[in-house]
Amino acid sequence: MPKEKPLLLDCAREDIVPQVAPVSSLLSSYKAQWNGIRFEFHRQPPAETPEYSLPQHIVTILTRYAERLEKVTDGRVQSSSFNAGDITITPLGLRRQ
């Protein structure tokens, strides 16, 4: 049986976050209409997400406190610890949950 396609979240759209996280961004550059780059600031509570994929690369910078994150990427469970200042890069098309 073929695997179900993940939810495709296009970061070029205004508010995609509620499709996968409980809280919208606190700050966004969407209305500035920058070409090819977008900035958002989030504070998300712990939550589970549906499987999703992004057609853009994502750079995440932690700004506040240590985080423990468990995620499923391309079917593999990964557990990571993050601290303020850590940066992650997520390539486009990666299936995440």
N, C-alpha and C positions, 0 to 999 in steps of 0.2 A: 504494500500500500504506500503511495507517495506521501512524503512528509508535507504537512500543511505549510503554506507560505507564511513568513512572518509579516507582521504589520509593518508597512513601509512608512516611515516618518520623514517627510521632506522639510528640512530646516529652513527652506526658503519661504515656508508658510508662516503665518503670524503666531499662532499659539498651538503648537503640537504637543506640548508637555502634558496637558491633562489626559492625553491618550495613554500615557505610560506611568505617570507619577501623580500623587495626590494634590500637589500644589503648583500653580503657575509660577513663572519666573518673577522675581521681585523687581528686576531691572532688565531691560532689553534694548538693543540697538535697532530692532526691527524697523521702527518708524523713521530712523535716520537714513534708510535706504542705501546703506553701504553696498558696494558692489563686490560680491564674492566672499564677504566675511560677516559674521554675526557674533555679537557678545551678549551673553545672558548671565545673570546672577541668580543663583538658586539657594534655597535652604529647604531640603526635602527631609521629611521624617522617614523612618524605616518603613519600607513597603515592598511588596512583590509587584513585579511588572509582567505584562504579557511579553511573548517573544516579539522582537522588533528588529528592524534593519534601517540604516540611514544611508541615503544616497550621497552624503557629504562626509568628509573627514571631520572628526571632532577632537578638539583639544580641551582638556579639563584641567583646571588649576584649583586645588584646594586652598581655601583662604582662611579657614578659621580653626578647626580642631581636628583631632585624630578621628579617623573613621575605620571601621571594620566592614568590609564589603564582601559579600559572596555573590558571584554572578555566573551565569552560564553563557559561554561564548563558543559559538560553533559546536554546541553539544557537549563541551567540557566544562565541568564545575571548577571555578577558580575562587580561592579565598585570598584576600589581600588586606593589608593594613596601609592606611594613608595618613599623612600628617600635613599640617599647613605648609604650603609651598610645593608640595608634590605635584607633578604634572603627568597626565596620561594622554596618550594619543590613540584614538580609535579609528582605524581605517574604514573607508566607506564600504558598504555592503556586508559587513560582519553581522552575523545573526547573534543577537544579545537577548538576555532575559535577566 
